[in-house]
Amino acid sequence: MSEATSSTATHPTDGRTGPGSPGVADTQLQAGLKPRHVTMISIAGVIGAGLFVGSAKAIATAGPAVLVAYALAGALVVLVMRMLGEMATAQPDTGSFSTYADRALGRWAGFSIGWLYWWFWVIVIPVEATAGALILGDWFPAVPQWLFALLITGLLVATNLFSVGNYGEFEFWFALVKVIAIVAFIGAGVLAVLGVLPGSHTSGVGHLWHDGGFMPNGFGAVLSAMLVTMFTFMGTEIVTIAAAESPNPEAGIRRAVNSVIWRISLFYLGSIFVVVALVRWNDPALVDQSSGSYQVALERMGLGGLTTVLELVILTAVASCLNSALYTASRMAFSLSTRGEAPRAWSRVTSRGVPAFAIIASSAVGFLGVIGNYLLPEKIFGYLLASSGAIALFVYLVIALSQLRMRRTLDAEGATPAVRMWLYPGLTYVTIAFIAAVLVLMLVRPGHRLELGLSLALAAVILAIGLVRGRGRTADDAGRDGADRPVGETVGTSVRRTPR
């Protein structure tokens, strides 16, 4: 069996390295994700419970014009993914944009955005575990919800510890369930719109303008809804992290980036169109958020009996998000460790190529979050959640700034990645301006001001630590960590690839 190693990331003090080392010693990730895993992660990995449930808030805020909000947020994600795809196909790396920021902007940038991203996903763990526990608690009221939350988290931690292939397999089937459910929902919705769905209590598309007009609350409400929808797209970038652990990362990333437009158009715009066409935007069930948008639409279509099926789909979406949160947090922790920005033990992997210490450390914070959600006062836990509220925008901004500089280097070296940003550099500057405008919007909108403030405070602390650490490093340290490597060579991450 031949092997091709993309780069070396072993520590001098590790006495045992190589694929045959027993226990936890190797520092090479195993390329255990199959192409079908990467494909399905790219197709439905971004779809979380927020689409099925949280979209009700956005609809009640903007009315039918919520479609504009989703389109604006989706356009930003498409542009960011295009820029990230360019860098990722030139240099596949499990550290993804954190590694690229390290090279393009400086160690402080890679350190800061890597730790912020890690924090975002470890905070997602208790949120999704609690959401899943609420559903299971309704089914089995005799069992404490906190126990369900811990069991869900523990099960997915165990599968992630076993092998990366387990993560890929679980995510494949989770994603497949979500895809089938959304396609079926859109299909039923189209039949209802056409008036041919038996038993439907609604038809046509009159709700798009009959109840106060297409934009009943003005464009300001559309912008507010955009802030709500913006963060439902967080996770699209996971495919660039996961693809680094596949036999052919460049092909996986290229397919994911090229398909992002139709994925957003179908799963988000398509399904939300069905809801706002068939349900009044000011329907009490949406306004009070007593039911998810999908559930309300199904009831209006005479398919309320499918509520249990929908709950199973939402539970699957919750498990998928939690599974991805564990995986993504651990891989970012691994990447930070290989660059000397996190505890050294986090970059050690088992004989199966799994970064066990990084998974355990990330899940430990997640477990504490699950416990804290039930023990801490609601306001305190709310502050913890709010501290990650603007991190998605910080990540997008760093990706855009990194691509702006890295593209110059790629062009100077004559490199031609499989994915290239459109209309460079003009469209990159437009994206940066868009992100800055959204951050300003968060500042002036009272409902998002706390999220922005706490996220900025957290970012400032981490940035200060990164700058202090950067000053303490010598030029030799930078060279040893790979800061001066050519663009085409991976920085700080080693993946063992086996031809298939």
C-alpha positions in Angstrom: 0.0 0.0 0.0 1.6 3.2 -1.1 1.2 6.5 0.7 1.4 10.1 -0.3 1.8 12.6 2.5 0.8 16.2 1.8 3.1 17.6 4.4 4.8 16.7 7.7 3.6 17.9 11.0 5.3 15.7 13.6 6.9 17.2 16.7 10.5 16.5 17.5 9.6 15.3 20.9 7.3 12.6 19.6 9.3 9.5 19.8 6.9 7.5 17.6 5.7 8.6 14.3 4.4 6.9 11.2 1.3 5.0 10.2 2.1 1.9 12.1 2.6 3.4 15.6 0.2 2.0 18.2 -1.9 4.1 20.5 -1.9 7.9 20.3 1.4 9.0 18.7 1.1 9.7 15.0 0.4 13.2 13.9 -1.0 12.4 10.4 -4.7 12.5 9.8 -6.1 9.5 7.9 -7.8 10.3 4.5 -10.8 8.2 5.6 -13.6 10.2 4.0 -15.0 8.8 0.8 -16.0 10.9 -2.1 -19.7 10.2 -1.4 -19.2 11.5 2.2 -17.7 14.7 1.0 -20.4 15.1 -1.7 -23.3 14.7 0.8 -21.6 16.9 3.4 -21.3 19.6 0.7 -24.9 19.2 -0.4 -26.8 19.2 2.9 -24.2 19.8 5.7 -25.3 23.4 6.0 -29.0 22.5 6.6 -29.7 22.7 10.3 -32.8 22.8 12.5 -32.8 26.6 11.9 -34.3 26.1 8.4 -37.1 23.9 9.7 -37.9 25.9 12.8 -36.0 29.2 13.1 -37.1 30.5 9.7 -40.5 31.3 11.3 -38.9 34.3 13.0 -37.5 35.6 9.8 -40.8 35.2 8.0 -42.7 37.0 10.7 -40.2 39.8 10.6 -40.0 40.5 6.9 -43.1 38.9 5.5 -42.8 37.3 2.0 -39.8 39.6 1.4 -37.9 37.1 3.6 -37.0 35.6 0.2 -34.9 38.8 -0.4 -33.2 38.3 3.0 -32.3 34.7 2.2 -31.1 35.7 -1.3 -28.8 38.5 0.1 -27.4 36.2 2.8 -27.0 33.4 0.2 -25.2 35.6 -2.2 -22.7 36.5 0.5 -22.1 32.8 1.2 -21.7 32.0 -2.5 -19.0 34.7 -2.9 -17.2 33.7 0.3 -17.3 30.0 -0.7 -15.9 31.0 -4.1 -12.9 32.7 -2.4 -12.4 29.9 0.1 -12.6 27.4 -2.7 -9.8 29.1 -4.6 -7.5 28.9 -1.6 -8.6 25.4 -0.6 -8.0 23.9 -4.1 -4.6 25.5 -4.2 -3.8 24.3 -0.7 -6.1 21.7 0.8 -5.8 21.8 4.6 -7.9 20.7 7.5 -7.2 24.1 9.1 -8.8 25.7 6.0 -9.2 29.5 6.3 -7.3 29.7 9.6 -4.2 28.3 7.9 -4.7 30.6 4.9 -5.0 33.6 7.2 -1.8 32.5 8.9 0.0 32.7 5.6 -1.7 35.7 4.0 -2.2 38.0 7.0 0.1 36.8 9.7 0.2 34.4 12.6 -2.0 36.6 14.7 -4.8 36.3 12.2 -4.6 32.5 11.9 -4.4 32.2 15.7 -7.3 34.5 16.3 -9.8 33.3 13.7 -8.9 29.6 14.4 -9.7 30.0 18.1 -12.9 32.0 17.5 -14.1 29.4 15.0 -13.3 26.7 17.6 -15.3 28.5 20.2 -18.3 28.9 17.8 -18.6 25.2 17.3 -18.0 24.1 20.9 -20.9 26.5 21.8 -23.0 24.8 19.1 -22.7 21.5 20.8 -24.8 22.3 23.9 -27.3 24.2 21.8 -28.0 21.3 19.4 -27.8 18.7 22.2 -30.5 20.7 24.1 -32.6 21.0 21.0 -32.5 17.3 20.5 -33.3 16.7 24.1 -36.4 18.8 23.9 -37.8 16.7 21.1 -36.9 13.4 22.9 -38.3 14.8 26.1 -41.7 15.3 24.5 -41.7 11.7 23.4 -40.4 10.3 26.7 -41.4 12.8 29.4 -40.3 10.5 32.2 -36.7 10.9 31.3 -34.8 14.1 32.3 -34.0 16.3 29.3 -30.4 16.8 30.5 -29.8 13.0 30.3 -30.9 13.0 26.7 -28.6 15.9 26.0 -25.6 14.1 27.5 -26.5 10.8 25.8 -26.8 12.4 22.3 -23.5 14.2 22.8 -21.7 11.1 24.2 -22.9 8.9 21.4 -21.6 11.2 18.7 -18.3 11.8 20.5 -17.8 8.0 20.6 -18.4 7.7 16.9 -16.0 10.6 16.1 -13.3 9.0 18.3 -13.5 5.7 16.4 -12.7 7.0 12.9 -13.2 9.9 10.6 -15.1 7.4 8.4 -17.7 7.1 11.1 -18.2 10.9 11.0 -18.5 10.7 7.3 -21.0 7.8 7.3 -23.2 9.3 10.0 -23.2 12.7 8.2 -23.9 11.0 4.8 -27.1 9.4 6.2 -28.1 12.5 8.2 -27.7 14.6 5.1 -29.6 12.2 2.9 -32.6 12.3 5.3 -32.6 16.1 5.2 -32.4 16.2 1.4 -35.2 13.7 0.9 -37.4 15.6 3.5 -36.9 19.0 1.9 -37.4 17.7 -1.7 -40.6 16.0 -0.6 -41.8 19.1 1.2 -41.1 21.2 -1.9 -42.9 18.7 -4.1 -46.0 18.7 -1.9 -45.9 22.5 -1.8 -45.8 22.8 -5.5 -48.8 20.4 -5.8 -50.6 22.6 -3.2 -49.7 25.8 -5.1 -51.1 24.3 -8.3 -54.3 23.2 -6.4 -53.9 19.5 -7.1 -52.8 18.3 -3.6 -55.7 16.3 -2.1 -57.0 17.7 1.2 -55.0 20.9 1.0 -56.6 23.9 2.7 -54.5 26.4 0.7 -53.4 26.9 -2.8 -51.9 29.5 -5.2 -49.3 32.1 -4.4 -51.6 35.0 -3.3 -50.1 35.2 0.2 -47.0 36.6 -1.5 -48.8 40.0 -1.8 -52.4 39.8 -0.4 -51.5 40.3 3.3 -50.1 43.8 3.3 -47.9 43.5 0.2 -44.7 41.6 -0.6 -42.7 43.8 1.8 -45.3 44.7 4.5 -42.8 46.0 7.1 -40.4 47.8 4.8 -36.8 47.2 3.7 -35.5 47.7 7.2 -37.4 44.5 8.3 -35.8 42.7 5.4 -32.4 43.7 6.7 -33.3 42.5 10.2 -34.5 39.2 8.8 -31.2 38.9 6.9 -29.3 39.1 10.2 -31.4 36.1 11.4 -30.9 34.1 8.2 -27.2 34.9 7.8 -26.2 32.6 10.6 -28.2 29.6 9.3 -25.7 29.3 6.5 -22.7 28.9 8.9 -21.3 25.5 8.2 -21.1 25.7 4.4 -17.3 26.0 4.8 -17.0 22.7 6.6 -16.6 20.9 3.3 -13.2 22.5 2.8 -12.1 21.1 6.2 -13.5 17.7 5.6 -12.2 17.4 2.0 -8.7 17.5 3.4 -9.3 14.1 4.8 -10.4 12.6 1.5 -8.4 10.9 -1.2 -9.0 13.7 -3.7 -9.6 17.0 -1.8 -9.4 19.3 -4.8 -12.2 17.5 -6.7 -14.4 17.5 -3.6 -13.9 21.2 -2.9 -14.5 22.1 -6.6 -17.8 20.2 -6.7 -18.9 21.7 -3.4 -18.1 25.3 -4.5 -19.6 24.9 -7.9 -22.9 23.5 -6.5 -23.4 26.0 -3.7 -25.7 28.2 -5.8 -28.2 25.5 -6.7 -28.0 24.2 -3.1 -29.0 27.5 -1.6 -31.6 28.1 -4.3 -33.3 24.7 -3.9 -33.1 24.0 -0.2 -33.4 27.5 1.2 -35.2 29.7 -1.4 -37.2 26.9 -2.7 -38.6 25.6 0.6 -39.1 29.1 2.1 -41.0 30.1 -1.1 -43.4 27.2 -0.5 -44.0 28.5 3.1 -44.6 32.1 2.2 -46.8 31.2 -0.8 -49.1 29.0 1.2 -49.1 30.5 4.7 -49.9 34.1 5.7 -46.7 35.7 6.9 -48.6 37.1 9.9 -50.2 33.8 10.8 -50.3 33.6 14.6 -48.4 30.3 14.6 -45.5 32.0 12.8 -45.6 35.3 14.7 -45.7 33.5 18.1 -43.1 31.0 16.9 -45.2 28.3 18.6 -44.5 26.1 15.6 -41.8 25.8 13.0 -42.5 27.2 9.5 -42.4 23.8 7.9 -44.9 22.5 10.5 -47.3 25.4 9.9 -47.1 24.9 6.1 -47.8 21.1 6.4 -50.9 21.8 8.5 -52.2 24.3 6.0 -51.6 21.7 3.3 -53.7 19.2 5.2 -50.6 17.1 6.1 -50.5 17.9 9.8 -50.4 14.2 10.5 -46.8 14.2 9.4 -45.7 16.3 12.4 -44.0 13.3 14.0 -42.1 12.6 10.8 -41.1 16.2 10.7 -39.9 16.0 14.3 -37.7 13.0 13.3 -36.3 15.0 10.4 -35.6 17.9 12.8 -34.0 15.5 15.3 -31.8 14.3 12.4 -30.8 17.8 11.5 -29.9 18.5 15.1 -27.8 15.3 15.3 -26.1 16.3 12.0 -25.2 19.8 13.3 -23.9 18.3 16.6 -21.9 15.7 14.7 -20.4 18.4 12.5 -19.7 20.7 15.4 -17.7 17.9 17.1 -15.8 17.2 13.9 -15.1 20.8 13.0 -14.0 22.0 16.4 -11.6 19.0 16.8 -10.1 19.5 13.3 -9.6 23.3 14.0 -8.0 22.4 17.3 -5.7 19.9 15.6 -4.7 22.4 13.0 -3.9 25.1 15.7 -1.8 22.5 17.5 0.2 21.5 14.5 1.1 25.2 14.1 2.1 25.6 17.7 -1.0 27.6 18.6 -2.7 25.1 20.9 -1.5 22.3 23.3 0.8 19.9 21.5 -1.1 16.8 22.5 -4.1 18.0 20.4 -2.1 17.2 17.2 -1.5 13.6 18.1 -3.7 11.0 16.5 -4.6 7.4 17.1 -3.5 4.5 14.9 -6.8 5.1 13.0 -5.7 8.6 12.2 -8.1 10.4 14.6 -7.0 13.4 16.7 -8.3 11.9 19.9 -7.1 14.6 22.3 -8.5 17.4 20.1 -11.9 15.6 20.0 -11.9 15.0 23.8 -10.9 18.6 24.6 -13.5 20.0 22.3 -16.2 17.7 23.5 -15.3 18.3 27.2 -16.1 22.0 26.6 -19.3 20.9 24.9 -20.3 18.7 27.8 -19.7 21.6 30.2 -21.9 23.7 28.0 -24.7 21.1 28.1 -24.4 20.9 31.9 -24.2 24.7 32.2 -27.4 25.1 30.1 -29.3 23.4 32.8 -27.4 24.7 35.9 -26.4 28.3 35.0 -29.0 31.1 35.1 -30.6 31.6 31.7 -29.1 35.1 31.3 -25.5 33.9 31.9 -25.8 31.1 29.4 -27.4 33.5 27.0 -24.3 35.7 27.2 -22.1 32.7 26.3 -24.3 32.1 23.2 -24.3 35.7 22.3 -20.5 35.8 22.3 -20.5 33.7 19.2 -23.2 35.7 17.4 -21.0 37.6 15.0 -18.2 35.1 14.6 -19.6 33.9 11.2 -19.1 37.4 9.8 -15.6 37.6 11.3 -14.8 34.3 9.5 -16.2 35.6 6.2 -14.2 38.8 6.5 -10.9 37.0 7.2 -11.6 34.7 4.2 -12.1 37.6 1.9 -9.0 39.5 3.2 -6.8 36.3 3.0 -8.0 35.6 -0.6 -7.2 39.2 -1.6 -3.6 38.7 -0.6 -3.1 35.0 -1.5 -4.4 35.5 -5.0 -1.6 37.9 -5.7 0.9 35.3 -4.6 -0.8 32.6 -6.7 -0.7 34.8 -9.7 2.9 35.7 -9.1 3.8 32.0 -8.9 1.8 31.2 -12.0 -0.5 28.9 -10.1 -4.0 28.2 -11.4 -6.3 26.7 -8.8 -9.3 24.6 -9.9 -11.6 27.2 -8.5 -11.0 30.9 -9.1 -12.8 33.9 -7.7 -15.0 35.8 -10.1 -14.1 39.4 -11.2 -11.0 39.6 -8.9 -10.3 41.9 -7.2 -13.4 44.0 -7.6 -15.9 41.4 -6.4 -13.7 40.6 -3.4 -13.7 44.3 -2.4 -17.5 44.3 -2.8 -17.8 41.3 -0.5 -15.6 43.0 2.1 -17.8 46.1 1.9 -20.9 44.0 2.2 -19.6 42.2 5.4 -18.6 45.6 6.9 -22.1 46.9 6.2 -23.7 43.9 7.9 -21.5 44.4 11.0 -22.7 48.1 11.1 -26.2 46.9 10.7 -25.8 44.7 13.7 -24.5 47.7 15.7 -27.5 49.9 14.9 -30.2 47.1 15.4 -30.9 46.8 19.1 -31.7 43.1 18.8 -28.2 42.3 17.6 -26.1 44.9 19.4 -25.4 42.6 22.4 -24.3 39.7 20.1 -21.9 42.1 18.2 -20.6 43.6 21.4 -19.8 40.3 23.1 -18.4 38.8 19.9 -16.1 41.8 19.5 -15.0 41.6 23.2 -14.1 37.9 22.8 -12.3 38.6 19.5 -10.4 41.5 21.1 -9.1 39.2 23.9 -8.1 36.4 21.5 -6.5 38.9 19.1 -4.5 40.5 21.9 -3.2 37.0 22.9 -2.3 36.3 19.3 -0.4 39.5 18.9 1.5 39.0 22.2 2.4 35.4 21.2 3.5 36.7 17.7 5.9 39.1 19.3 7.4 36.4 21.3 8.3 34.2 18.3 11.6 34.5 16.5 12.2 34.3 12.8 13.5 30.7 13.2 10.2 29.8 14.9 8.3 31.2 11.9 10.4 29.2 9.4 10.1 26.0 11.4 6.3 26.3 11.5 6.1 26.7 7.8 5.1 30.4 7.5 7.4 30.8 4.5 6.5 27.7 2.5 5.3 28.0 -1.1 1.6 28.5 -1.6 1.1 25.0 -3.0 2.4 23.3 0.1 0.2 22.6 3.1 1.0 24.4 6.2 0.8 22.7 9.5 -1.4 19.8 8.6 -0.5 16.3 7.6 -3.0 13.9 5.9 -2.1 10.4 5.0 -3.6 9.5 1.6 -4.1 6.0 0.3 -4.9 5.7 -3.4 -8.2 3.9 -4.0 
